[in-house]
């Protein structure tokens, strides 16, 4: 009897250490995945922002030359474009909190979407425990189905 309980505790300890190692590995892999995803999204965002910035720059240069040609004074045309830039900067500065809150919410939503999908996958899929027992779809161990 004593040997059986010692064997049981030894197997339990082995199972718990295997579980802890697997959980740590899963945590590391999830961290790598999130870091990669955030880096990819930020890189893509920076590329898009630079392209939009250059497009806007050339559009405003064209507007400046157009207004300068229309008013027969290039300096006045670019002064009007400068005023347009000042108005845009004032609008962005006035809505700073709203913009930062929206960006934060988008980032949190992107990260949480991945969590919800992972939680659903791990909760719904039957599998085997580290000790070799199978689990049903609701995560309950099936009695007497130990695989050696």
Order of alpha helices (4+ residues) and beta strands (2+ residues): alpha-alpha-alpha
